[in-house]
Amino acid sequence: MGRRCHVGSRWLNLHLGEHLTSRSLRSDRLLDEVHAARGDAKRLAVLFGLSVSTANRYTATLHHPHLREQPP
């Protein structure tokens, strides 16, 4: 069995490739949670440790036409 340790952003960036970064994964996860929480900024702030202004900036994307859920 290999060595077990925490990974950092450098390791993730090296293993994810040049076009997929840890920052883009986090942003994608935040946007997904905005939709799951139906724009609940407080839930987003608590879950990700964001400031109120940052959480509000993410929740403002809830009704953006390019981020709407596609019908089945």
Predicted model as a PDB file, atoms N, CA, C, CB and O in Angstrom, pLDDT in the B-factor column:
MODEL        1                                                                  
ATOM      1  N   MET A   1       0.845  -1.169   0.000  1.00 61.00           N  
ATOM      2  CA  MET A   1       0.000   0.000   0.000  1.00 61.00           C  
ATOM      3  C   MET A   1       0.891   1.233   0.000  1.00 61.00           C  
ATOM      4  CB  MET A   1      -0.961  -0.003   1.214  1.00 61.00           C  
ATOM      5  O   MET A   1       1.939   1.251   0.645  1.00 61.00           O  
ATOM      6  N   GLY A   2       0.473   2.254  -0.720  1.00 71.00           N  
ATOM      7  CA  GLY A   2       1.254   3.473  -0.842  1.00 71.00           C  
ATOM      8  C   GLY A   2       1.168   4.368   0.378  1.00 71.00           C  
ATOM      9  O   GLY A   2       0.411   4.115   1.315  1.00 71.00           O  
ATOM     10  N   ARG A   3       1.953   5.402   0.338  1.00 78.00           N  
ATOM     11  CA  ARG A   3       1.987   6.385   1.420  1.00 78.00           C  
ATOM     12  C   ARG A   3       0.681   7.175   1.448  1.00 78.00           C  
ATOM     13  CB  ARG A   3       3.193   7.340   1.256  1.00 78.00           C  
ATOM     14  O   ARG A   3       0.159   7.560   0.402  1.00 78.00           O  
ATOM     15  N   ARG A   4       0.162   7.411   2.642  1.00 84.00           N  
ATOM     16  CA  ARG A   4      -1.072   8.174   2.781  1.00 84.00           C  
ATOM     17  C   ARG A   4      -0.763   9.524   3.408  1.00 84.00           C  
ATOM     18  CB  ARG A   4      -2.110   7.401   3.630  1.00 84.00           C  
ATOM     19  O   ARG A   4      -0.121   9.613   4.454  1.00 84.00           O  
ATOM     20  N   CYS A   5      -1.233  10.568   2.744  1.00 83.00           N  
ATOM     21  CA  CYS A   5      -1.060  11.906   3.287  1.00 83.00           C  
ATOM     22  C   CYS A   5      -2.063  12.839   2.613  1.00 83.00           C  
ATOM     23  CB  CYS A   5       0.401  12.411   3.085  1.00 83.00           C  
ATOM     24  O   CYS A   5      -2.677  12.493   1.604  1.00 83.00           O  
ATOM     25  N   HIS A   6      -2.211  14.006   3.181  1.00 84.00           N  
ATOM     26  CA  HIS A   6      -3.109  15.002   2.599  1.00 84.00           C  
ATOM     27  C   HIS A   6      -2.504  15.531   1.304  1.00 84.00           C  
ATOM     28  CB  HIS A   6      -3.375  16.164   3.597  1.00 84.00           C  
ATOM     29  O   HIS A   6      -1.284  15.623   1.164  1.00 84.00           O  
ATOM     30  N   VAL A   7      -3.361  15.869   0.381  1.00 81.00           N  
ATOM     31  CA  VAL A   7      -2.893  16.460  -0.868  1.00 81.00           C  
ATOM     32  C   VAL A   7      -3.200  17.946  -0.857  1.00 81.00           C  
ATOM     33  CB  VAL A   7      -3.548  15.773  -2.094  1.00 81.00           C  
ATOM     34  O   VAL A   7      -4.155  18.391  -0.221  1.00 81.00           O  
ATOM     35  N   GLY A   8      -2.395  18.696  -1.555  1.00 81.00           N  
ATOM     36  CA  GLY A   8      -2.580  20.135  -1.653  1.00 81.00           C  
ATOM     37  C   GLY A   8      -2.969  20.536  -3.054  1.00 81.00           C  
ATOM     38  O   GLY A   8      -3.133  19.697  -3.940  1.00 81.00           O  
ATOM     39  N   SER A   9      -3.113  21.828  -3.240  1.00 74.00           N  
ATOM     40  CA  SER A   9      -3.527  22.327  -4.551  1.00 74.00           C  
ATOM     41  C   SER A   9      -2.480  22.038  -5.623  1.00 74.00           C  
ATOM     42  CB  SER A   9      -3.795  23.827  -4.480  1.00 74.00           C  
ATOM     43  O   SER A   9      -2.834  21.802  -6.778  1.00 74.00           O  
ATOM     44  N   ARG A  10      -1.198  22.052  -5.261  1.00 79.00           N  
ATOM     45  CA  ARG A  10      -0.152  21.756  -6.249  1.00 79.00           C  
ATOM     46  C   ARG A  10      -0.292  20.332  -6.785  1.00 79.00           C  
ATOM     47  CB  ARG A  10       1.246  21.950  -5.628  1.00 79.00           C  
ATOM     48  O   ARG A  10      -0.225  20.110  -7.994  1.00 79.00           O  
ATOM     49  N   TRP A  11      -0.487  19.372  -5.886  1.00 80.00           N  
ATOM     50  CA  TRP A  11      -0.644  17.978  -6.297  1.00 80.00           C  
ATOM     51  C   TRP A  11      -1.865  17.832  -7.193  1.00 80.00           C  
ATOM     52  CB  TRP A  11      -0.766  17.056  -5.068  1.00 80.00           C  
ATOM     53  O   TRP A  11      -1.806  17.182  -8.238  1.00 80.00           O  
ATOM     54  N   LEU A  12      -2.985  18.447  -6.773  1.00 75.00           N  
ATOM     55  CA  LEU A  12      -4.205  18.374  -7.586  1.00 75.00           C  
ATOM     56  C   LEU A  12      -3.984  18.963  -8.970  1.00 75.00           C  
ATOM     57  CB  LEU A  12      -5.356  19.103  -6.891  1.00 75.00           C  
ATOM     58  O   LEU A  12      -4.378  18.367  -9.973  1.00 75.00           O  
ATOM     59  N   ASN A  13      -3.355  20.129  -9.027  1.00 74.00           N  
ATOM     60  CA  ASN A  13      -3.130  20.774 -10.312  1.00 74.00           C  
ATOM     61  C   ASN A  13      -2.227  19.938 -11.210  1.00 74.00           C  
ATOM     62  CB  ASN A  13      -2.526  22.151 -10.107  1.00 74.00           C  
ATOM     63  O   ASN A  13      -2.430  19.897 -12.424  1.00 74.00           O  
ATOM     64  N   LEU A  14      -1.243  19.278 -10.636  1.00 80.00           N  
ATOM     65  CA  LEU A  14      -0.350  18.425 -11.424  1.00 80.00           C  
ATOM     66  C   LEU A  14      -1.076  17.197 -11.960  1.00 80.00           C  
ATOM     67  CB  LEU A  14       0.846  17.992 -10.583  1.00 80.00           C  
ATOM     68  O   LEU A  14      -0.786  16.740 -13.066  1.00 80.00           O  
ATOM     69  N   HIS A  15      -2.012  16.661 -11.190  1.00 81.00           N  
ATOM     70  CA  HIS A  15      -2.678  15.428 -11.584  1.00 81.00           C  
ATOM     71  C   HIS A  15      -3.989  15.640 -12.344  1.00 81.00           C  
ATOM     72  CB  HIS A  15      -2.941  14.605 -10.372  1.00 81.00           C  
ATOM     73  O   HIS A  15      -4.472  14.720 -13.004  1.00 81.00           O  
ATOM     74  N   LEU A  16      -4.556  16.808 -12.263  1.00 78.00           N  
ATOM     75  CA  LEU A  16      -5.801  17.070 -12.975  1.00 78.00           C  
ATOM     76  C   LEU A  16      -5.572  17.540 -14.406  1.00 78.00           C  
ATOM     77  CB  LEU A  16      -6.610  18.097 -12.231  1.00 78.00           C  
ATOM     78  O   LEU A  16      -6.458  17.421 -15.252  1.00 78.00           O  
ATOM     79  N   GLY A  17      -4.405  18.063 -14.669  1.00 75.00           N  
ATOM     80  CA  GLY A  17      -4.117  18.577 -15.998  1.00 75.00           C  
ATOM     81  C   GLY A  17      -4.157  20.087 -16.018  1.00 75.00           C  
ATOM     82  O   GLY A  17      -4.580  20.718 -15.049  1.00 75.00           O  
ATOM     83  N   GLU A  18      -3.721  20.663 -17.112  1.00 73.00           N  
ATOM     84  CA  GLU A  18      -3.585  22.115 -17.170  1.00 73.00           C  
ATOM     85  C   GLU A  18      -4.908  22.857 -17.298  1.00 73.00           C  
ATOM     86  CB  GLU A  18      -2.709  22.483 -18.312  1.00 73.00           C  
ATOM     87  O   GLU A  18      -4.979  24.038 -16.958  1.00 73.00           O  
ATOM     88  N   HIS A  19      -5.955  22.196 -17.779  1.00 79.00           N  
ATOM     89  CA  HIS A  19      -7.227  22.895 -17.993  1.00 79.00           C  
ATOM     90  C   HIS A  19      -8.210  22.721 -16.851  1.00 79.00           C  
ATOM     91  CB  HIS A  19      -7.862  22.418 -19.262  1.00 79.00           C  
ATOM     92  O   HIS A  19      -9.215  23.430 -16.794  1.00 79.00           O  
ATOM     93  N   LEU A  20      -7.947  21.798 -15.946  1.00 79.00           N  
ATOM     94  CA  LEU A  20      -8.844  21.561 -14.823  1.00 79.00           C  
ATOM     95  C   LEU A  20      -8.056  21.794 -13.546  1.00 79.00           C  
ATOM     96  CB  LEU A  20      -9.451  20.116 -14.862  1.00 79.00           C  
ATOM     97  O   LEU A  20      -7.183  21.002 -13.191  1.00 79.00           O  
ATOM     98  N   THR A  21      -8.364  22.874 -12.865  1.00 76.00           N  
ATOM     99  CA  THR A  21      -7.615  23.231 -11.664  1.00 76.00           C  
ATOM    100  C   THR A  21      -8.468  23.017 -10.419  1.00 76.00           C  
ATOM    101  CB  THR A  21      -7.138  24.690 -11.738  1.00 76.00           C  
ATOM    102  O   THR A  21      -9.686  22.857 -10.504  1.00 76.00           O  
ATOM    103  N   SER A  22      -7.817  23.017  -9.280  1.00 75.00           N  
ATOM    104  CA  SER A  22      -8.548  22.885  -8.024  1.00 75.00           C  
ATOM    105  C   SER A  22      -9.488  24.076  -7.833  1.00 75.00           C  
ATOM    106  CB  SER A  22      -7.570  22.772  -6.834  1.00 75.00           C  
ATOM    107  O   SER A  22     -10.569  23.926  -7.264  1.00 75.00           O  
ATOM    108  N   ARG A  23      -9.090  25.235  -8.295  1.00 82.00           N  
ATOM    109  CA  ARG A  23      -9.946  26.423  -8.194  1.00 82.00           C  
ATOM    110  C   ARG A  23     -11.209  26.258  -9.036  1.00 82.00           C  
ATOM    111  CB  ARG A  23      -9.177  27.683  -8.638  1.00 82.00           C  
ATOM    112  O   ARG A  23     -12.301  26.613  -8.592  1.00 82.00           O  
ATOM    113  N   SER A  24     -11.065  25.724 -10.243  1.00 84.00           N  
ATOM    114  CA  SER A  24     -12.245  25.541 -11.093  1.00 84.00           C  
ATOM    115  C   SER A  24     -13.165  24.462 -10.530  1.00 84.00           C  
ATOM    116  CB  SER A  24     -11.824  25.176 -12.524  1.00 84.00           C  
ATOM    117  O   SER A  24     -14.385  24.570 -10.651  1.00 84.00           O  
ATOM    118  N   LEU A  25     -12.599  23.425  -9.915  1.00 84.00           N  
ATOM    119  CA  LEU A  25     -13.416  22.398  -9.275  1.00 84.00           C  
ATOM    120  C   LEU A  25     -14.209  22.977  -8.107  1.00 84.00           C  
ATOM    121  CB  LEU A  25     -12.537  21.244  -8.792  1.00 84.00           C  
ATOM    122  O   LEU A  25     -15.387  22.662  -7.936  1.00 84.00           O  
ATOM    123  N   ARG A  26     -13.562  23.824  -7.304  1.00 88.00           N  
ATOM    124  CA  ARG A  26     -14.246  24.445  -6.175  1.00 88.00           C  
ATOM    125  C   ARG A  26     -15.375  25.362  -6.662  1.00 88.00           C  
ATOM    126  CB  ARG A  26     -13.245  25.238  -5.313  1.00 88.00           C  
ATOM    127  O   ARG A  26     -16.478  25.348  -6.115  1.00 88.00           O  
ATOM    128  N   SER A  27     -15.087  26.150  -7.686  1.00 89.00           N  
ATOM    129  CA  SER A  27     -16.120  27.045  -8.223  1.00 89.00           C  
ATOM    130  C   SER A  27     -17.305  26.256  -8.760  1.00 89.00           C  
ATOM    131  CB  SER A  27     -15.539  27.931  -9.331  1.00 89.00           C  
ATOM    132  O   SER A  27     -18.457  26.641  -8.560  1.00 89.00           O  
ATOM    133  N   ASP A  28     -17.023  25.166  -9.434  1.00 89.00           N  
ATOM    134  CA  ASP A  28     -18.082  24.321  -9.965  1.00 89.00           C  
ATOM    135  C   ASP A  28     -18.909  23.726  -8.835  1.00 89.00           C  
ATOM    136  CB  ASP A  28     -17.496  23.210 -10.837  1.00 89.00           C  
ATOM    137  O   ASP A  28     -20.135  23.659  -8.927  1.00 89.00           O  
ATOM    138  N   ARG A  29     -18.249  23.300  -7.784  1.00 92.00           N  
ATOM    139  CA  ARG A  29     -18.943  22.736  -6.620  1.00 92.00           C  
ATOM    140  C   ARG A  29     -19.808  23.797  -5.945  1.00 92.00           C  
ATOM    141  CB  ARG A  29     -17.928  22.155  -5.610  1.00 92.00           C  
ATOM    142  O   ARG A  29     -20.930  23.509  -5.528  1.00 92.00           O  
ATOM    143  N   LEU A  30     -19.294  25.019  -5.834  1.00 92.00           N  
ATOM    144  CA  LEU A  30     -20.063  26.116  -5.259  1.00 92.00           C  
ATOM    145  C   LEU A  30     -21.316  26.398  -6.082  1.00 92.00           C  
ATOM    146  CB  LEU A  30     -19.201  27.376  -5.161  1.00 92.00           C  
ATOM    147  O   LEU A  30     -22.404  26.549  -5.527  1.00 92.00           O  
ATOM    148  N   LEU A  31     -21.168  26.467  -7.385  1.00 90.00           N  
ATOM    149  CA  LEU A  31     -22.313  26.732  -8.256  1.00 90.00           C  
ATOM    150  C   LEU A  31     -23.342  25.607  -8.170  1.00 90.00           C  
ATOM    151  CB  LEU A  31     -21.850  26.911  -9.706  1.00 90.00           C  
ATOM    152  O   LEU A  31     -24.546  25.861  -8.187  1.00 90.00           O  
ATOM    153  N   ASP A  32     -22.871  24.371  -8.077  1.00 91.00           N  
ATOM    154  CA  ASP A  32     -23.778  23.240  -7.930  1.00 91.00           C  
ATOM    155  C   ASP A  32     -24.556  23.346  -6.625  1.00 91.00           C  
ATOM    156  CB  ASP A  32     -23.003  21.917  -7.984  1.00 91.00           C  
ATOM    157  O   ASP A  32     -25.755  23.070  -6.590  1.00 91.00           O  
ATOM    158  N   GLU A  33     -23.883  23.742  -5.561  1.00 93.00           N  
ATOM    159  CA  GLU A  33     -24.540  23.885  -4.263  1.00 93.00           C  
ATOM    160  C   GLU A  33     -25.532  25.043  -4.264  1.00 93.00           C  
ATOM    161  CB  GLU A  33     -23.500  24.092  -3.165  1.00 93.00           C  
ATOM    162  O   GLU A  33     -26.560  24.966  -3.591  1.00 93.00           O  
ATOM    163  N   VAL A  34     -25.249  26.112  -5.002  1.00 92.00           N  
ATOM    164  CA  VAL A  34     -26.197  27.228  -5.127  1.00 92.00           C  
ATOM    165  C   VAL A  34     -27.526  26.707  -5.657  1.00 92.00           C  
ATOM    166  CB  VAL A  34     -25.635  28.341  -6.063  1.00 92.00           C  
ATOM    167  O   VAL A  34     -28.586  27.069  -5.147  1.00 92.00           O  
ATOM    168  N   HIS A  35     -27.471  25.863  -6.675  1.00 89.00           N  
ATOM    169  CA  HIS A  35     -28.688  25.319  -7.260  1.00 89.00           C  
ATOM    170  C   HIS A  35     -29.363  24.325  -6.320  1.00 89.00           C  
ATOM    171  CB  HIS A  35     -28.378  24.650  -8.593  1.00 89.00           C  
ATOM    172  O   HIS A  35     -30.588  24.314  -6.198  1.00 89.00           O  
ATOM    173  N   ALA A  36     -28.564  23.490  -5.655  1.00 91.00           N  
ATOM    174  CA  ALA A  36     -29.135  22.515  -4.721  1.00 91.00           C  
ATOM    175  C   ALA A  36     -29.810  23.200  -3.536  1.00 91.00           C  
ATOM    176  CB  ALA A  36     -28.048  21.563  -4.220  1.00 91.00           C  
ATOM    177  O   ALA A  36     -30.824  22.716  -3.031  1.00 91.00           O  
ATOM    178  N   ALA A  37     -29.251  24.324  -3.091  1.00 91.00           N  
ATOM    179  CA  ALA A  37     -29.793  25.059  -1.944  1.00 91.00           C  
ATOM    180  C   ALA A  37     -30.814  26.102  -2.373  1.00 91.00           C  
ATOM    181  CB  ALA A  37     -28.668  25.731  -1.169  1.00 91.00           C  
ATOM    182  O   ALA A  37     -31.329  26.850  -1.541  1.00 91.00           O  
ATOM    183  N   ARG A  38     -31.107  26.153  -3.659  1.00 90.00           N  
ATOM    184  CA  ARG A  38     -32.064  27.123  -4.223  1.00 90.00           C  
ATOM    185  C   ARG A  38     -31.726  28.560  -3.829  1.00 90.00           C  
ATOM    186  CB  ARG A  38     -33.485  26.788  -3.764  1.00 90.00           C  
ATOM    187  O   ARG A  38     -32.605  29.357  -3.501  1.00 90.00           O  
ATOM    188  N   GLY A  39     -30.429  28.867  -3.871  1.00 91.00           N  
ATOM    189  CA  GLY A  39     -29.987  30.239  -3.631  1.00 91.00           C  
ATOM    190  C   GLY A  39     -29.854  30.641  -2.182  1.00 91.00           C  
ATOM    191  O   GLY A  39     -29.831  31.834  -1.879  1.00 91.00           O  
ATOM    192  N   ASP A  40     -29.765  29.682  -1.272  1.00 94.00           N  
ATOM    193  CA  ASP A  40     -29.630  29.990   0.157  1.00 94.00           C  
ATOM    194  C   ASP A  40     -28.191  30.426   0.452  1.00 94.00           C  
ATOM    195  CB  ASP A  40     -30.022  28.755   1.033  1.00 94.00           C  
ATOM    196  O   ASP A  40     -27.305  29.590   0.627  1.00 94.00           O  
ATOM    197  N   ALA A  41     -27.971  31.743   0.506  1.00 94.00           N  
ATOM    198  CA  ALA A  41     -26.626  32.291   0.690  1.00 94.00           C  
ATOM    199  C   ALA A  41     -26.033  31.911   2.045  1.00 94.00           C  
ATOM    200  CB  ALA A  41     -26.655  33.808   0.549  1.00 94.00           C  
ATOM    201  O   ALA A  41     -24.828  31.679   2.148  1.00 94.00           O  
ATOM    202  N   LYS A  42     -26.855  31.844   3.073  1.00 94.00           N  
ATOM    203  CA  LYS A  42     -26.354  31.483   4.404  1.00 94.00           C  
ATOM    204  C   LYS A  42     -25.818  30.055   4.405  1.00 94.00           C  
ATOM    205  CB  LYS A  42     -27.468  31.633   5.464  1.00 94.00           C  
ATOM    206  O   LYS A  42     -24.748  29.788   4.952  1.00 94.00           O  
ATOM    207  N   ARG A  43     -26.558  29.149   3.796  1.00 94.00           N  
ATOM    208  CA  ARG A  43     -26.103  27.751   3.713  1.00 94.00           C  
ATOM    209  C   ARG A  43     -24.775  27.663   2.969  1.00 94.00           C  
ATOM    210  CB  ARG A  43     -27.165  26.872   3.008  1.00 94.00           C  
ATOM    211  O   ARG A  43     -23.870  26.940   3.385  1.00 94.00           O  
ATOM    212  N   LEU A  44     -24.665  28.387   1.891  1.00 93.00           N  
ATOM    213  CA  LEU A  44     -23.446  28.399   1.093  1.00 93.00           C  
ATOM    214  C   LEU A  44     -22.271  28.963   1.897  1.00 93.00           C  
ATOM    215  CB  LEU A  44     -23.657  29.219  -0.187  1.00 93.00           C  
ATOM    216  O   LEU A  44     -21.169  28.416   1.862  1.00 93.00           O  
ATOM    217  N   ALA A  45     -22.516  30.060   2.619  1.00 94.00           N  
ATOM    218  CA  ALA A  45     -21.462  30.691   3.424  1.00 94.00           C  
ATOM    219  C   ALA A  45     -20.974  29.760   4.522  1.00 94.00           C  
ATOM    220  CB  ALA A  45     -21.968  31.998   4.038  1.00 94.00           C  
ATOM    221  O   ALA A  45     -19.770  29.654   4.759  1.00 94.00           O  
ATOM    222  N   VAL A  46     -21.903  29.085   5.194  1.00 95.00           N  
ATOM    223  CA  VAL A  46     -21.527  28.177   6.285  1.00 95.00           C  
ATOM    224  C   VAL A  46     -20.802  26.952   5.742  1.00 95.00           C  
ATOM    225  CB  VAL A  46     -22.771  27.744   7.083  1.00 95.00           C  
ATOM    226  O   VAL A  46     -19.777  26.543   6.287  1.00 95.00           O  
ATOM    227  N   LEU A  47     -21.318  26.376   4.693  1.00 93.00           N  
ATOM    228  CA  LEU A  47     -20.746  25.152   4.132  1.00 93.00           C  
ATOM    229  C   LEU A  47     -19.326  25.343   3.602  1.00 93.00           C  
ATOM    230  CB  LEU A  47     -21.630  24.641   3.022  1.00 93.00           C  
ATOM    231  O   LEU A  47     -18.470  24.475   3.777  1.00 93.00           O  
ATOM    232  N   PHE A  48     -19.080  26.489   2.950  1.00 93.00           N  
ATOM    233  CA  PHE A  48     -17.785  26.713   2.318  1.00 93.00           C  
ATOM    234  C   PHE A  48     -16.914  27.740   3.033  1.00 93.00           C  
ATOM    235  CB  PHE A  48     -17.991  27.145   0.912  1.00 93.00           C  
ATOM    236  O   PHE A  48     -15.803  28.024   2.587  1.00 93.00           O  
ATOM    237  N   GLY A  49     -17.405  28.298   4.134  1.00 94.00           N  
ATOM    238  CA  GLY A  49     -16.622  29.286   4.860  1.00 94.00           C  
ATOM    239  C   GLY A  49     -16.454  30.585   4.084  1.00 94.00           C  
ATOM    240  O   GLY A  49     -15.384  31.193   4.102  1.00 94.00           O  
ATOM    241  N   LEU A  50     -17.511  31.005   3.407  1.00 94.00           N  
ATOM    242  CA  LEU A  50     -17.460  32.212   2.592  1.00 94.00           C  
ATOM    243  C   LEU A  50     -17.975  33.416   3.373  1.00 94.00           C  
ATOM    244  CB  LEU A  50     -18.274  32.026   1.309  1.00 94.00           C  
ATOM    245  O   LEU A  50     -18.710  33.268   4.350  1.00 94.00           O  
ATOM    246  N   SER A  51     -17.586  34.595   2.937  1.00 95.00           N  
ATOM    247  CA  SER A  51     -18.174  35.811   3.491  1.00 95.00           C  
ATOM    248  C   SER A  51     -19.571  35.965   2.905  1.00 95.00           C  
ATOM    249  CB  SER A  51     -17.288  37.070   3.185  1.00 95.00           C  
ATOM    250  O   SER A  51     -19.899  35.337   1.898  1.00 95.00           O  
ATOM    251  N   VAL A  52     -20.383  36.790   3.526  1.00 91.00           N  
ATOM    252  CA  VAL A  52     -21.744  37.023   3.040  1.00 91.00           C  
ATOM    253  C   VAL A  52     -21.715  37.611   1.632  1.00 91.00           C  
ATOM    254  CB  VAL A  52     -22.506  37.963   3.996  1.00 91.00           C  
ATOM    255  O   VAL A  52     -22.506  37.211   0.778  1.00 91.00           O  
ATOM    256  N   SER A  53     -20.812  38.556   1.384  1.00 94.00           N  
ATOM    257  CA  SER A  53     -20.761  39.176   0.054  1.00 94.00           C  
ATOM    258  C   SER A  53     -20.357  38.165  -1.021  1.00 94.00           C  
ATOM    259  CB  SER A  53     -19.778  40.356   0.055  1.00 94.00           C  
ATOM    260  O   SER A  53     -20.883  38.204  -2.134  1.00 94.00           O  
ATOM    261  N   THR A  54     -19.439  37.270  -0.702  1.00 93.00           N  
ATOM    262  CA  THR A  54     -19.034  36.250  -1.675  1.00 93.00           C  
ATOM    263  C   THR A  54     -20.173  35.266  -1.917  1.00 93.00           C  
ATOM    264  CB  THR A  54     -17.774  35.499  -1.189  1.00 93.00           C  
ATOM    265  O   THR A  54     -20.437  34.894  -3.060  1.00 93.00           O  
ATOM    266  N   ALA A  55     -20.843  34.846  -0.860  1.00 93.00           N  
ATOM    267  CA  ALA A  55     -21.980  33.930  -1.005  1.00 93.00           C  
ATOM    268  C   ALA A  55     -23.073  34.576  -1.846  1.00 93.00           C  
ATOM    269  CB  ALA A  55     -22.538  33.526   0.380  1.00 93.00           C  
ATOM    270  O   ALA A  55     -23.677  33.912  -2.689  1.00 93.00           O  
ATOM    271  N   ASN A  56     -23.329  35.845  -1.631  1.00 93.00           N  
ATOM    272  CA  ASN A  56     -24.332  36.554  -2.431  1.00 93.00           C  
ATOM    273  C   ASN A  56     -23.925  36.643  -3.896  1.00 93.00           C  
ATOM    274  CB  ASN A  56     -24.557  37.955  -1.873  1.00 93.00           C  
ATOM    275  O   ASN A  56     -24.774  36.570  -4.785  1.00 93.00           O  
ATOM    276  N   ARG A  57     -22.633  36.801  -4.148  1.00 92.00           N  
ATOM    277  CA  ARG A  57     -22.156  36.858  -5.533  1.00 92.00           C  
ATOM    278  C   ARG A  57     -22.424  35.529  -6.243  1.00 92.00           C  
ATOM    279  CB  ARG A  57     -20.644  37.194  -5.575  1.00 92.00           C  
ATOM    280  O   ARG A  57     -22.816  35.515  -7.409  1.00 92.00           O  
ATOM    281  N   TYR A  58     -22.213  34.413  -5.537  1.00 91.00           N  
ATOM    282  CA  TYR A  58     -22.500  33.107  -6.136  1.00 91.00           C  
ATOM    283  C   TYR A  58     -24.000  32.887  -6.319  1.00 91.00           C  
ATOM    284  CB  TYR A  58     -21.916  31.991  -5.272  1.00 91.00           C  
ATOM    285  O   TYR A  58     -24.428  32.354  -7.342  1.00 91.00           O  
ATOM    286  N   THR A  59     -24.799  33.294  -5.335  1.00 93.00           N  
ATOM    287  CA  THR A  59     -26.247  33.083  -5.463  1.00 93.00           C  
ATOM    288  C   THR A  59     -26.847  33.956  -6.557  1.00 93.00           C  
ATOM    289  CB  THR A  59     -26.944  33.369  -4.135  1.00 93.00           C  
ATOM    290  O   THR A  59     -27.914  33.635  -7.079  1.00 93.00           O  
ATOM    291  N   ALA A  60     -26.193  35.037  -6.910  1.00 91.00           N  
ATOM    292  CA  ALA A  60     -26.679  35.892  -7.997  1.00 91.00           C  
ATOM    293  C   ALA A  60     -26.646  35.162  -9.338  1.00 91.00           C  
ATOM    294  CB  ALA A  60     -25.841  37.174  -8.079  1.00 91.00           C  
ATOM    295  O   ALA A  60     -27.309  35.580 -10.286  1.00 91.00           O  
ATOM    296  N   THR A  61     -25.885  34.083  -9.423  1.00 88.00           N  
ATOM    297  CA  THR A  61     -25.796  33.311 -10.671  1.00 88.00           C  
ATOM    298  C   THR A  61     -26.950  32.337 -10.830  1.00 88.00           C  
ATOM    299  CB  THR A  61     -24.484  32.552 -10.725  1.00 88.00           C  
ATOM    300  O   THR A  61     -27.079  31.694 -11.872  1.00 88.00           O  
ATOM    301  N   LEU A  62     -27.790  32.219  -9.811  1.00 86.00           N  
ATOM    302  CA  LEU A  62     -28.862  31.217  -9.821  1.00 86.00           C  
ATOM    303  C   LEU A  62     -29.750  31.304 -11.052  1.00 86.00           C  
ATOM    304  CB  LEU A  62     -29.710  31.364  -8.588  1.00 86.00           C  
ATOM    305  O   LEU A  62     -30.157  30.273 -11.587  1.00 86.00           O  
ATOM    306  N   HIS A  63     -30.055  32.494 -11.507  1.00 83.00           N  
ATOM    307  CA  HIS A  63     -30.963  32.648 -12.640  1.00 83.00           C  
ATOM    308  C   HIS A  63     -30.248  32.993 -13.946  1.00 83.00           C  
ATOM    309  CB  HIS A  63     -31.976  33.713 -12.332  1.00 83.00           C  
ATOM    310  O   HIS A  63     -30.876  33.444 -14.904  1.00 83.00           O  
ATOM    311  N   HIS A  64     -28.941  32.779 -13.978  1.00 79.00           N  
ATOM    312  CA  HIS A  64     -28.192  33.028 -15.207  1.00 79.00           C  
ATOM    313  C   HIS A  64     -28.616  32.002 -16.261  1.00 79.00           C  
ATOM    314  CB  HIS A  64     -26.649  32.960 -14.949  1.00 79.00           C  
ATOM    315  O   HIS A  64     -28.668  30.807 -15.968  1.00 79.00           O  
ATOM    316  N   PRO A  65     -28.918  32.450 -17.478  1.00 76.00           N  
ATOM    317  CA  PRO A  65     -29.456  31.524 -18.489  1.00 76.00           C  
ATOM    318  C   PRO A  65     -28.517  30.375 -18.868  1.00 76.00           C  
ATOM    319  CB  PRO A  65     -29.797  32.291 -19.726  1.00 76.00           C  
ATOM    320  O   PRO A  65     -28.989  29.299 -19.235  1.00 76.00           O  
ATOM    321  N   HIS A  66     -27.226  30.578 -18.788  1.00 73.00           N  
ATOM    322  CA  HIS A  66     -26.298  29.502 -19.156  1.00 73.00           C  
ATOM    323  C   HIS A  66     -26.092  28.485 -18.041  1.00 73.00           C  
ATOM    324  CB  HIS A  66     -24.966  30.087 -19.548  1.00 73.00           C  
ATOM    325  O   HIS A  66     -25.479  27.442 -18.267  1.00 73.00           O  
ATOM    326  N   LEU A  67     -26.590  28.770 -16.849  1.00 62.00           N  
ATOM    327  CA  LEU A  67     -26.394  27.875 -15.712  1.00 62.00           C  
ATOM    328  C   LEU A  67     -27.683  27.185 -15.279  1.00 62.00           C  
ATOM    329  CB  LEU A  67     -25.817  28.642 -14.550  1.00 62.00           C  
ATOM    330  O   LEU A  67     -27.695  26.479 -14.271  1.00 62.00           O  
ATOM    331  N   ARG A  68     -28.732  27.373 -16.002  1.00 61.00           N  
ATOM    332  CA  ARG A  68     -30.000  26.729 -15.649  1.00 61.00           C  
ATOM    333  C   ARG A  68     -29.917  25.234 -15.947  1.00 61.00           C  
ATOM    334  CB  ARG A  68     -31.184  27.374 -16.423  1.00 61.00           C  
ATOM    335  O   ARG A  68     -29.217  24.790 -16.857  1.00 61.00           O  
ATOM    336  N   GLU A  69     -30.653  24.488 -15.151  1.00 58.00           N  
ATOM    337  CA  GLU A  69     -30.694  23.051 -15.370  1.00 58.00           C  
ATOM    338  C   GLU A  69     -31.389  22.741 -16.694  1.00 58.00           C  
ATOM    339  CB  GLU A  69     -31.410  22.344 -14.204  1.00 58.00           C  
ATOM    340  O   GLU A  69     -32.391  23.364 -17.047  1.00 58.00           O  
ATOM    341  N   GLN A  70     -30.853  21.791 -17.399  1.00 56.00           N  
ATOM    342  CA  GLN A  70     -31.428  21.394 -18.676  1.00 56.00           C  
ATOM    343  C   GLN A  70     -32.595  20.440 -18.427  1.00 56.00           C  
ATOM    344  CB  GLN A  70     -30.356  20.733 -19.585  1.00 56.00           C  
ATOM    345  O   GLN A  70     -32.494  19.570 -17.562  1.00 56.00           O  
ATOM    346  N   PRO A  71     -33.700  20.581 -19.163  1.00 51.00           N  
ATOM    347  CA  PRO A  71     -34.812  19.651 -18.990  1.00 51.00           C  
ATOM    348  C   PRO A  71     -34.402  18.255 -19.419  1.00 51.00           C  
ATOM    349  CB  PRO A  71     -36.039  20.114 -19.786  1.00 51.00           C  
ATOM    350  O   PRO A  71     -33.562  18.108 -20.307  1.00 51.00           O  
ATOM    351  N   PRO A  72     -34.983  17.213 -18.800  1.00 49.00           N  
ATOM    352  CA  PRO A  72     -34.609  15.823 -19.148  1.00 49.00           C  
ATOM    353  C   PRO A  72     -35.017  15.425 -20.541  1.00 49.00           C  
ATOM    354  CB  PRO A  72     -35.223  14.862 -18.174  1.00 49.00           C  
ATOM    355  O   PRO A  72     -34.766  14.295 -20.958  1.00 49.00           O  
TER     356      PRO A  72                                                      
ENDMDL                                                                          
END                                                                             
